[in-house]
């Protein structure tokens, strides 16, 4: 690059000395910059151009430098210190660097203003035009190395500065030579070990000996390869399914590093894609150079090239840096309107895989283009796009995709389903489930009053209705897709990886759709085969999905998952631990001793990360299948329940109450107080079944609710009485009567306000009595007995219409009454009769 400053043809942009670039370092000047040839060339160049108004900076520098410049090949300076830091005519502050004036008539007038290097004669000649600031500590005006004195220069050469550069280059050459010799020896050893004879071991390519010979030769000639040659080598490897020796890959990578500055936009995109195809990652130094080159060339890239670069970075899980992503993203936004379907899919997939939030404009134009080319997406494209929008919504909070786009994608996925592989199906189903869950959560927020309905523009006023509509629309357009994919998945399951199988079954569980016995059986068989290599999250996913679908795994599958779960329990997160506990609870099946041991150990390790639903799920599982769980395990869970109580919804709250009631003796006052406070806080969302469950839990725990909680339960019970079933009525009355009697028997030692309990009873019993009359025709025998027993315990006579309704219902179900029902009913009558209550029941009973 530096030779451009010393010798520049007037009529073109090539070095005046054609032999200067004929050395072993193609593209660089191999001429030596020294006290003889280099200085003479600079001087002669200066004299030859004296008649012109322009003088080269090299000649100026040469004439002003004190003493001869040590002999150093220019390419060594250029390749390591100059060209990689940039051509100085294109950096800000060129005038201050003494460059702009010297090169005034060598470049176009707009070069420094527009940074368009196509106008600059120097940049046309420089083989590595990377516009980064020049290192002013090593170079002076015009890019000529600073030389304060011959002595100082010698010191720099001996102890550092450019000496380090030269030494490093020489060492690199020696290493390359040694590596080449090793490669030759290794190729010979490989051939000897294989003992390949001519014409044997035929492959699709031909004789394996030919591959070995070509590979060995490729290592030898790698230093002479161009970027295109390297790309051809890598692509051939991918197409043949041939894994080259690491030594060949290293040789290709080493050469690629050297030719990166010469690469075109197509070269950069192709070599990145080639590495993806062979499943290899380039060395970090090469990857960094490719990323920088991609950013530098971004403005000249096509949409396909920019998308392929981003997609390759994403697939290889490489973070190229914000500046690179911004450059590629901006280019994609600029050309998105003309991008092909595959490029649109690759761009969206790349943003999603890297969890990179695309610029608003970029996402808008890509979404618009995705709508236009949706019918052109193939099976892989459509799965990638659906998955991308699901990730945008879940991880990046970018909201749901437009309804028309989602509908188009779902329809195209259904159309392309026969060409989908297992990975495609897993991605589509997983994405569909993610979108479904998000919409479901939005519906729950709207119903629960958490949605923002106060937007000043009124945009959110009908948010709840819109979200419900979206959910129903998604279900409508998705039903046929789910059916088609279930059939396709059934065929492909025998060859799927464990993770894909887990995602497939989880998707159906999430949306609550039964995929059919055929797929369930296929999943059951496949998971047995791959269970021993499944991840902890996949094990939890399969168990949880079977439970959510109300499917019981075969004994063989359950055993396989228990064994694998025991092995990988140490990697489970809090949610996964809870999901596994919950699954066994739903099957009412106690986990194996070893799995239970590892699960409980892991649960205690991650208890501080547990959410409200995690805690309630594990406590419920203990109550159902592990009643003998000790205080060492339950204690930390109860402590966590106190911490997360404020985050509990009604389902979590009632489940925790029920679990503690079943695990009698494991509910301390602090836990109950925390639960009671949350029940008061979310009282408006309590339904009759919740009220009955909470009251029943207090009776089993032999504890009295606080006055505040009783007030909320009474108020909510009265408001929801019209929705109560016969079971709700009976359950609430029985629980209240037991609490009343507990309060009386305790002689008020508990400190509970009896007035609060009485006030609660009057309003609630009155409201429930009316509802009991309405539901009497549907009451079961045990419900009638419970209701009468409750009234008797409260010394409260039912109203006449309720007694008559109960009497008529007794006549209908009397033959269904067991000994307990008959005894309780007669006992209740006896208590009511003893207190001179209504006698009509006697006649009805008789």
RAFEN-V146126 format. One line per field, one symbol per residue. burial: I if it has 16 or more other C-alpha atoms within 10 Angstrom, else O. A space follows every 50 residues. Layout:
burial: ???
This chain:
burial: IIIIIIIIOOOOIIIIOOOIIOOOOOIIIIIIIIOOOIIOIIIOIIOOIO OOOOIIIIIIIIOOIOOIIIOIIIIIIIIOIIIIIIIIIIIOOIIOIIII IIIOOIIOOOIIOOOOIOIIIIIIIIIIIIIOIIOOOOIIIIIIIIIOOO OOIOOOIOOOOIIOIIOOIOOOOOOOOOIIOOIIOOIOOOIOOOOIOOOO OOOOOOIIIOOIOOIIOIIIOIIOOIIIOIIOIIIOIIOOOOOIIOIIII IIIIIIIIIIIIIIIIIIIIIIIIIIIIOOIIOOOIIIIIIIIIIIIIIO IIIIIIIIIIIIIIIIOIOIOOOIIOIIIIIIIIIIIOIIIIIIIIIIII IIIIOIOIOOOIIOIIIOIIIOIIIOIIIIIIIIIIIIIIIIIIOOOIII IOOOIIIIIIIIIIOIIOOIIIIIIIIIIIIIIIIIIIIIOIIIOIOOOO IOOOOOOOOOOOIIOOIIOIIOOIIOOIOOIIIIIIIIIIOIIIOIIIII IIIIIIIIIIIOOIIOOOIIOIIIIIIIIIIIOIIIIIIIIIIIIIIIIO OIIOOOIIIIIIIIIIIIIIOIIIIIIIIIIIIIIIIOOIIOOOIIOIII OIIIOOIOOIIIIIIIIIIIIIIIIIOOOOOOOIOOIIIIIIIIIIOIII OIIIIIIIIIIIIOOIIOOOIIIIIIIIIIOIIOOIIIIIIIIIIIIIII IIIIIIIOIIIIIIIIIIOIIIOIIIIIIIIIIIIIIIIIOIIOOOOOOO OOOOOIIOOIIOOIIOIIIIIIIIIIOOIIIIIIIIIIIIIIIIOOIIOO OIIIIIIIIIOOOOOOIOOOIIOIIIIIIOIIIOOOIOOOIOOOOO
